[in-house]
Amino acid sequence: MNQEPVRLVAPLATPPAKRRHGFDLAQARFAIDLNLPSDPPALSHVLPGLLVGTVGLLAAPGGKGKTMFLLQLAAAMALGRPICGGLFELGGKDACRRTEPSKVVVVLAEESAAIVHHRLHTILSSSMRGGSPLLPHTADLELLETLQRNLVVLPCADHGRPTLFDRDGKTTWIYERLQELSQGAHLVLLDPLRQLHNGDEVDSGYMTGVMSSLQRIVAGTSGAMMVAHHTSQASSVADYGDRAQAARGSTAITDAVRFQLNLSTPSDKWLRSMGIGYDDTDNLLRVDVAKANHLAPVPTQLLIRGPGGVLRQAKQHELQMRIGVSSRSRKGAQS
């Protein structure tokens, strides 16, 4: 039985009229005489490499922490705080992200309100002076008010699929509502791509249309979008989860974006090559900028999964310390 499409906010009396998309090609002409005599404007990055007005991709295997990562990213952006303890601080002065609190919209197609409650509670507990959002101090109340003002989380599993595109690739009225909700947002996060459309993700023509329509939501705005997507099983088996080609489905998905971030489990071979001997490798998450057209190469970073699944950046001294512990324990086992 087909589920009723989820209503992201209050029900609409009637679906809004379809808008005609398109433009006159002549309107896109670059004005050489007006632009070239002056210096080009600085590029504005929502995240280092993810430019304002563009769509990026977050690719990872299932069950590796995409949703927790997105919620931590959303909360940090909404509060104007560091992401996962310092991620995205390597972009350089020309690719800095905005550090003041900003509006973020998160659509979670596979999560219920109860799960989101648990995850946000866990994420925020370490930030609250009272230790819990349930026991707020004055500063905690200010933090919650900032989140209430800036963070829009839409857990859809209790209601049905938030289908943005029908089988023919046409946008639905839910797409129109998402456009409305995204007004003024600095970042829009969608998770996962597969639940947002009724087409075939290996159909390059269909997926090109989907990605183009998602682009229209943020085009010409001061915000950007990031869409979560699964990687292929082959990428995990063949150990290329750090590459843009790891994304599942048509290459049109990756081709359509100018920024792609990959999450993967670091292989033992890669850890050895980096001189890392961390004991609990299952709780390590590798973060690679697999594609960034407007960013200098960024080194791979590691996140550690802590209690409740909360992710934090692994510090170099932590890994060096663990190398010593691991080597000593191996020597003790051999003696």
Phi and psi in degrees as a GROMACS rama.xvg file:
@    title "Ramachandran Plot"
@    xaxis  label "Phi"
@    yaxis  label "Psi"
@TYPE xy
-74.4109  134.233  ASN-2
-81.1362  150.308  GLN-3
-64.5516  131.748  GLU-4
-55.2509  137.776  PRO-5
-68.7324  139.146  VAL-6
-92.3197  116.228  ARG-7
-67.4894  -33.5102  LEU-8
-135.233  -146.663  VAL-9
-59.8556  142.044  ALA-10
-59.549  147.083  PRO-11
-91.9046  143.499  LEU-12
-65.3003  -44.837  ALA-13
-141.02  145.922  THR-14
-59.9144  139.73  PRO-15
-64.2362  151.874  PRO-16
-62.6811  144.304  ALA-17
-65.0617  137.437  LYS-18
-95.6467  144.255  ARG-19
-81.9293  126.683  ARG-20
-102.257  145.237  HIS-21
145.069  173.671  GLY-22
-156.908  161.628  PHE-23
-82.2887  120.825  ASP-24
-55.5788  -33.8466  LEU-25
-63.6773  -26.0766  ALA-26
-69.5811  -17.9471  GLN-27
-86.4548  -0.704847  ALA-28
-62.6573  131.779  ARG-29
-76.6434  126.08  PHE-30
-82.3639  93.4433  ALA-31
-63.3108  -44.309  ILE-32
-66.6341  -28.6473  ASP-33
-87.589  -30.1518  LEU-34
-96.9879  -45.5391  ASN-35
-66.2902  -28.7906  LEU-36
-65.2002  -15.8044  PRO-37
-113.688  162.409  SER-38
-68.5487  145.183  ASP-39
-68.3091  150.234  PRO-40
-68.8811  154.427  PRO-41
-67.6137  141.075  ALA-42
-74.0542  137.367  LEU-43
-102.451  122.09  SER-44
-105.115  127.302  HIS-45
-75.7371  -45.3113  VAL-46
-127.18  154.518  LEU-47
-53.5579  111.832  PRO-48
102.018  -22.566  GLY-49
-98.6506  100.573  LEU-50
-79.1277  153.585  LEU-51
-56.5148  137.182  VAL-52
83.1196  9.75885  GLY-53
-123.576  169.304  THR-54
-113.46  133.359  VAL-55
-115.48  169.314  GLY-56
-123.015  136.394  LEU-57
-112.085  111.339  LEU-58
-111.44  133.003  ALA-59
-163.207  156.306  ALA-60
-67.367  160.42  PRO-61
-64.3035  141.437  GLY-62
77.032  14.3986  GLY-63
-101.014  0.0396783  LYS-64
110.683  19.9108  GLY-65
-59.3125  -48.1239  LYS-66
-67.4093  -42.3178  THR-67
-62.4538  -41.5922  MET-68
-60.1979  -45.5944  PHE-69
-64.3343  -40.1759  LEU-70
-66.6452  -39.4336  LEU-71
-65.7102  -41.3588  GLN-72
-60.5131  -45.3243  LEU-73
-63.3057  -47.0785  ALA-74
-63.4184  -40.9703  ALA-75
-64.9811  -42.7982  ALA-76
-66.6798  -40.7349  MET-77
-64.9343  -31.5346  ALA-78
-96.0042  -10.6966  LEU-79
72.9204  35.5614  GLY-80
-114.239  166.352  ARG-81
-60.7266  150.128  PRO-82
-95.6991  121.119  ILE-83
51.9331  36.2196  CYS-84
80.0705  14.1795  GLY-85
137.855  4.81689  GLY-86
-65.0568  150.155  LEU-87
67.1006  26.839  PHE-88
-101.158  8.39714  GLU-89
-105.849  12.6144  LEU-90
-75.7666  -16.2681  GLY-91
85.8309  166.458  GLY-92
-65.3851  -25.1852  LYS-93
-84.6394  -7.04996  ASP-94
-130.689  33.9065  ALA-95
-74.6614  146.879  CYS-96
-90.991  159.772  ARG-97
-67.0222  135.314  ARG-98
-106.168  -6.89463  THR-99
-84.8332  155.463  GLU-100
-54.2267  136.275  PRO-101
-139.504  155.577  SER-102
-72.3683  133.309  LYS-103
-131.949  135.165  VAL-104
-114.515  128.969  VAL-105
-125.084  121.22  VAL-106
-107.038  115.404  VAL-107
-112.505  99.2077  LEU-108
-70.8515  -24.3969  ALA-109
-112.086  6.79705  GLU-110
-112.272  143.573  GLU-111
-91.0117  166.034  SER-112
-62.1684  -35.8437  ALA-113
-64.1867  -43.2803  ALA-114
-65.8  -42.6316  ILE-115
-62.3614  -39.3449  VAL-116
-58.1029  -48.3613  HIS-117
-61.5856  -45.6437  HIS-118
-68.261  -45.3121  ARG-119
-66.0246  -36.6592  LEU-120
-59.8167  -44.5434  HIS-121
-66.9745  -43.372  THR-122
-61.3217  -42.5205  ILE-123
-84.4765  -20.678  LEU-124
-55.8579  -38.6395  SER-125
-72.529  -17.4559  SER-126
-92.649  -16.0291  SER-127
-86.8478  132.619  MET-128
-65.1216  -31.7388  ARG-129
-79.5558  -3.67166  GLY-130
86.0274  -10.6009  GLY-131
-161.801  140.757  SER-132
-62.6572  -15.1662  PRO-133
-80.1142  -15.3363  LEU-134
-125.555  66.1704  LEU-135
-74.533  137.215  PRO-136
-91.7577  179.735  HIS-137
-58.5629  -46.4763  THR-138
-64.1758  -33.4433  ALA-139
-67.8302  -37.7341  ASP-140
-62.2993  -38.6028  LEU-141
-64.7566  -39.8229  GLU-142
-63.2401  -45.457  LEU-143
-64.5041  -37.4616  LEU-144
-65.3965  -37.4915  GLU-145
-65.3605  -41.6312  THR-146
-64.7393  -43.8042  LEU-147
-59.6825  -35.0778  GLN-148
-77.7278  -35.3597  ARG-149
-108.775  -23.5278  ASN-150
-104.727  119.109  LEU-151
-113.152  106.658  VAL-152
-109.627  129.054  VAL-153
-120.894  87.0562  LEU-154
-78.6167  118.125  PRO-155
-102.519  -8.66784  CYS-156
-62.146  -25.9083  ALA-157
-75.5549  -11.0789  ASP-158
-120.938  -26.5597  HIS-159
131.003  -177.266  GLY-160
-76.678  134.067  ARG-161
-84.0088  71.4925  PRO-162
-71.0125  113.473  THR-163
-89.8518  -23.7138  LEU-164
-135.532  133.076  PHE-165
-82.4794  -173.948  ASP-166
-63.7981  -25.4283  ARG-167
-90.5787  1.45861  ASP-168
86.8235  4.09078  GLY-169
-80.0391  144.066  LYS-170
-72.305  146.332  THR-171
-98.6238  176.024  THR-172
-68.5425  -21.3172  TRP-173
-68.433  -35.5009  ILE-174
-59.6127  -44.1128  TYR-175
-62.0763  -40.1937  GLU-176
-67.1469  -37.4817  ARG-177
-63.1639  -38.9581  LEU-178
-56.9453  -43.2872  GLN-179
-65.6052  -45.3591  GLU-180
-65.1035  -27.8492  LEU-181
-83.932  -5.02011  SER-182
-61.9758  127.827  GLN-183
82.3162  -1.01693  GLY-184
-79.2782  137.678  ALA-185
-82.2166  -25.3592  HIS-186
-149.768  133.534  LEU-187
-117.794  126.662  VAL-188
-118.237  128.25  LEU-189
-121.337  131.551  LEU-190
-146.458  122.049  ASP-191
-100.689  168.995  PRO-192
-59.1257  -39.6483  LEU-193
-60.1749  -29.1004  ARG-194
-85.3401  -1.83274  GLN-195
-97.9561  -5.01287  LEU-196
-143.711  163.017  HIS-197
-109.038  17.1605  ASN-198
-99.4041  -167.356  GLY-199
-101.963  119.631  ASP-200
-71.9511  -8.45297  GLU-201
-94.0752  -2.68742  VAL-202
-83.7705  107.297  ASP-203
-64.2323  -37.3888  SER-204
-64.992  -44.038  GLY-205
-63.7917  -48.067  TYR-206
-69.7879  -29.8972  MET-207
-61.6436  -42.8132  THR-208
-64.312  -41.98  GLY-209
-60.902  -49.7277  VAL-210
-65.5784  -35.5845  MET-211
-65.5565  -39.7451  SER-212
-69.2229  -36.1776  SER-213
-63.9837  -38.6698  LEU-214
-58.3394  -37.5555  GLN-215
-63.7563  -25.4078  ARG-216
-64.634  -35.973  ILE-217
-108.071  -8.68303  VAL-218
-60.7135  132.462  ALA-219
77.7602  6.07389  GLY-220
-105.16  179.016  THR-221
-95.2466  15.3723  SER-222
-123.333  179.531  GLY-223
-139.925  172.478  ALA-224
-128.403  145.718  MET-225
-130.089  130.277  MET-226
-112.671  128.106  VAL-227
-82.993  139.501  ALA-228
-147.223  152.311  HIS-229
-83.2752  150.233  HIS-230
-90.8996  164.599  THR-231
-78.1101  156.444  SER-232
-63.7445  -33.752  GLN-233
-61.5913  -34.0965  ALA-234
-65.9077  -32.7646  SER-235
-74.8488  -42.2268  SER-236
-66.7267  -43.6234  VAL-237
-89.7939  1.64008  ALA-238
60.3366  51.6187  ASP-239
-129.175  37.2165  TYR-240
-67.9694  -8.9184  GLY-241
-90.8668  -2.87566  ASP-242
-101.621  158.685  ARG-243
-62.7823  -31.4113  ALA-244
-70.197  -6.62818  GLN-245
-70.6502  -21.5881  ALA-246
-61.3417  137.351  ALA-247
-75.5246  154.531  ARG-248
87.2937  -159.043  GLY-249
-64.4616  144.235  SER-250
-66.3584  -12.9136  THR-251
-61.5801  -27.2822  ALA-252
-65.9565  -50.7059  ILE-253
-70.568  -37.5957  THR-254
-62.2102  -28.4281  ASP-255
-78.0681  -15.9207  ALA-256
-107.25  157.156  VAL-257
-109.221  0.752873  ARG-258
-144.828  128.894  PHE-259
-138.579  128.124  GLN-260
-112.702  129.072  LEU-261
-112.253  136.009  ASN-262
-110.987  135.372  LEU-263
-155.642  163.774  SER-264
-82.1743  124.789  THR-265
-66.2657  134.905  PRO-266
-76.6048  157.197  SER-267
-59.9531  -37.5427  ASP-268
-62.6209  -44.3102  LYS-269
-67.461  -41.2583  TRP-270
-61.2004  -42.4576  LEU-271
-64.1354  -39.8485  ARG-272
-65.4413  -26.0064  SER-273
-92.5497  -0.61149  MET-274
74.0282  26.1699  GLY-275
-104.12  127.418  ILE-276
-120.414  42.1065  GLY-277
-64.0209  133.133  TYR-278
-66.2848  -51.4059  ASP-279
-96.3175  72.3318  ASP-280
-67.4614  -20.9862  THR-281
-63.5325  -22.6734  ASP-282
-99.4191  13.9051  ASN-283
-100.4  141.284  LEU-284
-129.047  124.589  LEU-285
-87.9078  135.346  ARG-286
-120.638  117.374  VAL-287
-125.306  133.548  ASP-288
-81.8049  97.3167  VAL-289
-77.4411  -24.0113  ALA-290
-154.005  127.963  LYS-291
-155.696  101.906  ALA-292
-71.8871  -18.5253  ASN-293
-126.21  36.5745  HIS-294
-148.701  137.112  LEU-295
-64.8974  154.698  ALA-296
-51.9728  135.606  PRO-297
-113.852  132  VAL-298
-65.9801  153.229  PRO-299
-60.319  140.475  THR-300
-121.295  158.319  GLN-301
-119.53  139.21  LEU-302
-112.695  147.419  LEU-303
-108.241  130.301  ILE-304
-87.0746  116.021  ARG-305
-100.026  -163.423  GLY-306
-55.8436  136.725  PRO-307
74.7844  5.90859  GLY-308
83.4408  4.7301  GLY-309
-67.1773  134.033  VAL-310
-99.5396  139.134  LEU-311
-141.196  153.244  ARG-312
-67.9075  134.132  GLN-313
-79.3358  127.755  ALA-314
-87.301  149.621  LYS-315
-61.2451  -39.3328  GLN-316
-66.4894  -29.3461  HIS-317
-63.0418  -47.3811  GLU-318
-68.1829  -37.9663  LEU-319
-63.9734  -39.9489  GLN-320
-64.4041  -39.7346  MET-321
-68.5585  -31.9349  ARG-322
-59.7971  -43.9398  ILE-323
-62.9811  -42.8476  GLY-324
-63.494  -44.6888  VAL-325
-64.0567  -42.809  SER-326
-67.3538  -37.6069  SER-327
-67.2581  -39.3448  ARG-328
-67.3683  -35.0489  SER-329
-66.7323  -40.1435  ARG-330
-64.9923  -38.7571  LYS-331
-65.7394  -35.1411  GLY-332
-69.4943  -30.7455  ALA-333
-79.8736  -24.8553  GLN-334
